[in-house]
Amino acid sequence: MAVVHCGDVNANVAQVRKGMAWVYPQYNHDPSLPAIEAAARNSRVGLWADRDPLEPWLFRKERKARSSLLN
C-alpha cells in the first residue's frame, strides 16, 4: 500500500476519517489510522452507516470461493 498526499492533505487519513476506506491491518504502517477508523465507525459515517459492512478482503475471499464452486 502507499501513502497518498494531495497538496498538504494526507488522502489516506482523509478517506478513513470520512468512512471512505478501511484500514488494512496487515499493511497499515500509520499508527494513527486505527483510532481514526474507530472514530468514523462510532460516528457511523460513510461505509460505517451500513449496519453490517463487509471487509473488502473477506468479500474477495467469499467471491473467490463462490467462483471456484461454479467452475
C-alpha positions as CSV (number, residue, x, y, z in Angstrom):
1,M,0.0,0.0,0.0
2,A,1.0,3.6,-0.3
3,V,0.6,7.0,1.4
4,V,-1.0,9.5,-0.9
5,H,-0.8,13.2,-0.4
6,C,-2.9,15.8,-2.3
7,G,-1.0,19.0,-1.6
8,D,-0.8,19.2,2.2
9,V,-3.7,16.7,2.8
10,N,-2.9,13.1,3.6
11,A,-5.5,11.3,1.4
12,N,-5.3,8.1,3.4
13,V,-6.2,9.9,6.7
14,A,-8.9,11.9,4.9
15,Q,-10.6,8.8,3.4
16,V,-10.5,6.8,6.6
17,R,-11.9,9.8,8.6
18,K,-14.8,10.2,6.1
19,G,-15.6,6.5,6.2
20,M,-14.5,6.1,2.6
21,A,-11.8,3.5,3.3
22,W,-10.9,0.6,5.5
23,V,-7.6,0.3,7.4
24,Y,-6.0,-2.9,6.3
25,P,-4.3,-4.1,9.5
26,Q,-1.7,-6.3,7.7
27,Y,-0.5,-3.4,5.5
28,N,-1.0,-0.4,7.8
29,H,2.1,1.4,8.9
30,D,0.4,4.5,10.3
31,P,-0.4,4.0,14.0
32,S,-3.0,6.9,13.9
33,L,-5.3,5.2,11.4
34,P,-7.0,2.6,13.6
35,A,-8.2,5.3,16.0
36,I,-9.4,7.4,13.1
37,E,-11.3,4.5,11.7
38,A,-12.8,3.8,15.1
39,A,-14.0,7.4,15.3
40,A,-15.6,7.1,11.9
41,R,-17.2,3.8,12.9
42,N,-18.6,5.4,16.1
43,S,-19.9,8.4,14.1
44,R,-21.4,6.0,11.5
45,V,-20.1,8.0,8.6
46,G,-19.5,6.7,5.1
47,L,-19.4,2.9,4.8
48,W,-19.9,2.7,8.6
49,A,-23.5,3.9,8.1
50,D,-24.2,0.3,6.8
51,R,-25.4,-1.9,9.6
52,D,-23.1,-4.8,8.6
53,P,-20.3,-3.7,6.3
54,L,-18.2,-6.5,4.9
55,E,-14.4,-6.1,4.8
56,P,-13.1,-6.0,1.3
57,W,-10.7,-8.8,1.9
58,L,-13.5,-11.0,3.2
59,F,-15.7,-10.0,0.3
60,R,-13.0,-11.1,-2.2
61,K,-12.4,-14.3,-0.3
62,E,-16.1,-15.2,-0.4
63,R,-16.4,-14.2,-4.1
64,K,-13.4,-16.4,-5.0
65,A,-14.9,-19.3,-3.1
66,R,-18.2,-18.9,-4.8
67,S,-16.5,-18.7,-8.2
68,S,-14.5,-21.9,-7.6
69,L,-17.7,-23.7,-6.8
70,L,-19.2,-22.7,-10.2
71,N,-16.1,-23.8,-12.2
